[in-house]
Amino acid sequence: MIEKEFPRQLHPYWPTLQETTRAWLLKMGLMPADKVERYADGLCYTDLMAGYYLGAPVEVLQAIADYSAWFFVWDDRHDRDVVHRRDAAWARLRDCLHAALDAPWRHLQHEDALVAAFADSMIRLYSFLGESWNARFAAHFHEVIEAYDSEYRNRTTGRIPAVTEYLELRRLTFAHWIWLDLLEPAAHHEIPRSVLENPAYRKAGLACQDFAAWYNDLCSLPKELAGDEYHNLGISLIKHEGMTLEDAVTEVRRRVNGCISEFLAAEQEVAVLIGELRDGTWRGEPLADAVALNISNMRNWFSSVYWFHHESGRYQVDSWADRSTPPYISDQGERPGSAGIR
């Protein structure tokens, strides 16, 4: 269905994007040089963003791609902190990220490479639009950090959230609102609250992001079962709905397909909204153009996520020497809190 209904596209800057993000990972000390050389391109992090934010200015796409790569490294650090029960290290990182989000310029020289790189990303992302967008983005990411903290507590205590709770938490740990916020600098236009809260626009955004999160759950299920992970829609269905693994996979697939149907319906409704916005005024026309680009890029998220999960080495668990430990990370279990420190 994805290959037929959602043709794959890539931003023309993609080949250079791959090189520059690889260089940024090295510069910021987020991955050891040997890991970058061997795995960075195969992880396809830049492919994911280059398939989503089409039409973005090069400097915006570069900032988003670097931030996305940081996000994956942060996710891996979080996982290793859980595995090795590094409670103090995780709490320190959580608090530093909250602080860097509000005052990134104060953390550019932070001893932890993850914090310094995050500060670098925030300064760049905050430079594209106005203060109101920056405040909204920061508020959304504060929620993401807290959601990761909730996941940390759940995993270290062996608690598997019930399905409804999990779905609410997943919208935060997957950072739904962050990726939707970033549509705006990619379109050179901040979207007013009246449009953000329009039911059709909101439904389209949630559908593309829920698809991404649940398709991720589907594709990462083998990896997460191998790593004793507890945060996956399939695992919640098995634990709390009494499903077999096969039935849980079928149910996740059903929900994924439902997201596609919801988006296609919402896409038609947003087309009507765009027509209403296109009123010939100096404000209406640019806004209509931005909303049109945003809904087009929401559509791109389906194909980008689909191909990412089938091409990225992040999900090729059968090729790993240890199915519970990804080969592209440096596991610093013997040195609590040291992973990623420059």
Buried (B, 14 or more C-beta within 10 A) or exposed (E): EBEEEBEBBBBEBBEBBBEBBBEBBBEBBBBBEEBBEBBBBEBBBBBBBBBBBBBBBEEBBBBBBBBBBBBBBBEBBBBBBBBBBBBEBBEBBBEBBBBBBEEBEEBBEBEBBBBBBBBBBBBBBBEBBEEEBBEBBBEBBBBBBEBBBBBBEBBBEEEBBEBEBBBEBBBBBBBBBBBBBBBBBBBBBBBEEEBBEBEBBBBBBBBBBBBBBBBBBBBBBBBBBBBEBBBBBBBBBBBBEEBEEEBBBEBBBEBBEBBBEBBBEBBEBBEEBBEEBBEEEEEEEBBBBBBBBBBBBBBBBBBBBBBBBEBBBBBBBEEBEEBBBBBBBEBBBEEBBEBBBE
